[in-house]
Amino acid sequence: MNPTSSGSGDTPPPDIAVPRRAPAAERNRDAILSVLMRVVPRTGVVLEIASGTGQHAVHCAAALPHIVWQPSDPDPDARDSIAAWRAHAGLANLNAPLALDVRSDDWGIAKAAAIVCINMIHIAPWEAAEALFRGAGARLDAGGVLYLYGPYRRNGAHTAPSNEAFDRQLRARDPGWGVRDMEAVEALGEKAGLTLVETVAMPANNFSVVFEKRP
């Protein structure tokens, strides 16, 4: 993914760390941004959970200049990459990454207007999904948005053969991983005071899943 802010380009200056790239982020960034531009609040802090390489953080912060984008990741190598993208892009509304594991009680941030989590809950134990919703329920005010992106099963069935094969690969790597049932994720939201308000079919058999904090 290439940053879209002024002064950005394909090659970072030689005096900063080299940002990592994920081909999937380059493919899905615009589709994700098109939904986020419609559903996230116009102002406030957007907390991104498991920001990974940092490509989405730069892309979204550049396109949404009136919000403050707060990236995070528990992996120090990921945070180095996020910091490199941030230094490269020079965006005033993109904060330094937080060292944040959703399973911790302390997220380093008390409130957020929206929380964004892209491609995490299927490559993490189910406890991480549970913790994500608990943390979102505690930090979002009424009307705040939790946005998830990734593959899901619906009514107990995979939506495409490629997702079924991907699910097998994930579970072979770690039995606690796997493509999640959307209905089970919706139940987590209900328990945390979050209502599923929209699902959007996305490219490559993925979904955008939008929750809103109830009054």
C-alpha positions as CSV (number, residue, x, y, z in Angstrom):
1,M,0.0,0.0,0.0
2,N,1.3,3.4,-0.9
3,P,0.6,6.4,1.4
4,T,-1.6,9.0,-0.3
5,S,-0.6,12.1,1.6
6,S,1.4,14.9,0.0
7,G,5.1,14.2,0.0
8,S,4.7,10.4,0.3
9,G,6.0,7.9,-2.3
10,D,7.1,4.4,-2.8
11,T,10.5,4.7,-1.1
12,P,11.1,6.0,2.4
13,P,14.0,8.3,3.2
14,P,17.2,6.3,4.0
15,D,17.4,7.6,7.6
16,I,14.2,5.8,8.9
17,A,13.2,2.2,9.3
18,V,11.8,0.5,6.2
19,P,8.0,0.1,6.4
20,R,6.7,-3.4,5.8
21,R,4.1,-4.1,3.1
22,A,1.3,-6.6,3.0
23,P,-0.1,-7.3,-0.5
24,A,-3.6,-7.9,1.0
25,A,-3.6,-4.4,2.5
26,E,-2.7,-2.9,-0.9
27,R,-5.6,-4.8,-2.5
28,N,-8.3,-4.1,0.1
29,R,-7.4,-0.6,1.3
30,D,-9.7,1.4,-1.0
31,A,-12.7,-0.9,-0.5
32,I,-12.3,-0.7,3.3
33,L,-11.8,3.1,3.2
34,S,-15.0,3.5,1.2
35,V,-17.0,2.0,4.0
36,L,-15.1,3.8,6.8
37,M,-15.7,7.2,5.1
38,R,-19.4,6.5,5.4
39,V,-19.7,5.0,8.9
40,V,-17.0,6.5,11.2
41,P,-17.8,9.8,13.0
42,R,-16.6,12.9,11.3
43,T,-14.4,14.0,14.3
44,G,-12.7,12.3,17.3
45,V,-10.2,9.6,17.8
46,V,-10.4,6.4,15.7
47,L,-8.5,3.5,17.5
48,E,-7.2,0.9,15.1
49,I,-6.6,-2.5,16.8
50,A,-3.9,-4.8,15.4
51,S,-2.6,-2.3,12.8
52,G,0.0,-4.7,11.5
53,T,2.2,-3.1,8.9
54,G,0.6,0.3,9.3
55,Q,-0.5,0.6,5.7
56,H,-4.2,1.1,6.6
57,A,-3.4,3.6,9.2
58,V,-1.6,5.9,6.8
59,H,-4.1,5.4,4.0
60,C,-7.1,6.1,6.2
61,A,-5.6,9.0,8.1
62,A,-4.7,10.7,4.9
63,A,-8.2,10.4,3.6
64,L,-9.9,11.4,6.9
65,P,-8.0,14.5,7.9
66,H,-10.6,15.6,10.5
67,I,-10.3,12.6,12.7
68,V,-7.2,11.5,14.7
69,W,-6.1,7.9,13.8
70,Q,-4.6,6.0,16.7
71,P,-2.8,2.8,15.5
72,S,-1.8,0.0,17.8
73,D,-0.3,-3.4,17.8
74,P,1.1,-5.8,20.5
75,D,4.0,-6.8,18.2
76,P,7.1,-4.5,18.5
77,D,8.1,-5.3,14.9
78,A,4.7,-4.2,13.7
79,R,5.0,-1.0,15.7
80,D,8.3,-0.3,14.1
81,S,6.7,-0.6,10.7
82,I,3.8,1.6,11.7
83,A,6.2,4.2,13.0
84,A,8.2,4.1,9.7
85,W,5.0,4.6,7.6
86,R,4.0,7.5,10.0
87,A,7.4,9.2,9.6
88,H,7.3,8.7,5.9
89,A,3.8,10.2,5.5
90,G,4.2,13.1,7.9
91,L,0.4,13.2,8.7
92,A,-0.5,15.5,11.6
93,N,-3.6,13.4,12.5
94,L,-1.7,10.0,12.7
95,N,-0.5,9.2,16.2
96,A,2.4,7.1,17.2
97,P,1.4,3.4,17.7
98,L,0.3,2.1,21.0
99,A,1.6,-1.2,22.4
100,L,-1.9,-2.7,22.9
101,D,-3.1,-6.3,23.4
102,V,-6.9,-6.4,23.6
103,R,-6.7,-9.0,26.3
104,S,-5.1,-6.5,28.7
105,D,-7.4,-4.3,30.8
106,D,-5.2,-1.3,30.1
107,W,-5.5,-0.2,26.4
108,G,-3.7,3.0,27.0
109,I,-6.7,5.0,25.8
110,A,-9.9,5.6,27.7
111,K,-12.3,6.7,25.0
112,A,-12.7,6.5,21.2
113,A,-15.2,7.7,18.7
114,A,-14.7,4.5,16.7
115,I,-12.7,1.4,16.8
116,V,-11.4,-0.4,13.7
117,C,-10.1,-3.9,13.6
118,I,-9.0,-5.4,10.2
119,N,-8.2,-9.1,9.7
120,M,-7.6,-9.9,13.4
121,I,-10.2,-12.1,14.9
122,H,-9.6,-15.1,12.6
123,I,-5.9,-15.1,13.3
124,A,-6.1,-14.8,17.1
125,P,-7.7,-17.0,19.8
126,W,-11.5,-16.5,20.4
127,E,-10.5,-14.9,23.7
128,A,-9.1,-12.0,21.7
129,A,-12.5,-11.4,20.0
130,E,-14.2,-11.5,23.4
131,A,-11.8,-9.0,24.8
132,L,-12.1,-6.8,21.7
133,F,-15.8,-6.4,22.3
134,R,-15.5,-5.9,26.0
135,G,-13.0,-3.2,25.5
136,A,-15.0,-1.6,22.7
137,G,-18.2,-1.6,24.9
138,A,-16.3,0.1,27.7
139,R,-14.6,2.8,25.5
140,L,-17.2,3.8,22.9
141,D,-19.9,6.3,23.8
142,A,-23.5,5.9,22.6
143,G,-23.4,6.0,18.8
144,G,-19.8,5.0,18.6
145,V,-18.8,2.5,15.9
146,L,-16.9,-0.7,16.0
147,Y,-15.8,-1.7,12.5
148,L,-14.5,-5.2,11.7
149,Y,-13.2,-6.6,8.4
150,G,-12.4,-10.1,7.3
151,P,-13.9,-13.5,6.3
152,Y,-16.9,-14.9,8.1
153,R,-19.1,-18.0,8.0
154,R,-22.8,-17.3,7.8
155,N,-25.4,-19.6,9.3
156,G,-22.7,-22.1,10.0
157,A,-21.4,-22.3,6.4
158,H,-18.5,-20.8,4.6
159,T,-19.4,-18.2,1.9
160,A,-16.8,-19.5,-0.6
161,P,-14.6,-22.6,-1.1
162,S,-11.5,-20.4,-0.8
163,N,-12.6,-19.3,2.7
164,E,-13.1,-23.0,3.7
165,A,-9.6,-23.8,2.5
166,F,-8.3,-20.7,4.4
167,D,-10.1,-21.8,7.5
168,R,-8.4,-25.3,7.3
169,Q,-5.0,-23.6,6.9
170,L,-5.6,-21.4,9.9
171,R,-6.7,-24.2,12.2
172,A,-3.8,-26.3,11.1
173,R,-1.4,-23.6,12.3
174,D,-3.3,-23.0,15.5
175,P,-6.5,-24.8,16.6
176,G,-7.6,-21.6,18.3
177,W,-7.7,-19.7,15.0
178,G,-10.2,-19.9,12.3
179,V,-12.9,-18.1,10.3
180,R,-15.6,-17.0,12.7
181,D,-19.3,-17.4,12.6
182,M,-20.9,-14.0,12.1
183,E,-23.7,-14.9,14.4
184,A,-21.3,-15.7,17.2
185,V,-19.6,-12.4,16.7
186,E,-23.0,-10.6,16.7
187,A,-23.7,-12.3,20.0
188,L,-20.5,-10.8,21.5
189,G,-21.6,-7.4,20.4
190,E,-25.0,-7.8,22.0
191,K,-23.3,-8.8,25.3
192,A,-21.1,-5.7,25.1
193,G,-23.9,-3.3,24.3
194,L,-23.2,-3.1,20.6
195,T,-25.8,-3.6,17.9
196,L,-24.9,-5.0,14.5
197,V,-26.2,-2.3,12.1
198,E,-24.7,-3.3,8.8
199,T,-22.8,-6.0,6.9
200,V,-21.2,-5.1,3.6
201,A,-20.0,-7.8,1.1
202,M,-16.4,-7.0,0.1
203,P,-14.0,-8.2,-2.5
204,A,-12.4,-11.7,-2.1
205,N,-15.3,-13.1,0.0
206,N,-14.7,-10.8,2.9
207,F,-17.2,-8.6,4.9
208,S,-17.3,-5.2,6.6
209,V,-19.2,-5.7,9.8
210,V,-20.4,-2.5,11.5
211,F,-21.6,-2.3,15.1
212,E,-22.9,0.7,17.0
213,K,-22.9,1.3,20.7
214,R,-26.4,1.5,22.1
215,P,-27.5,4.4,24.3
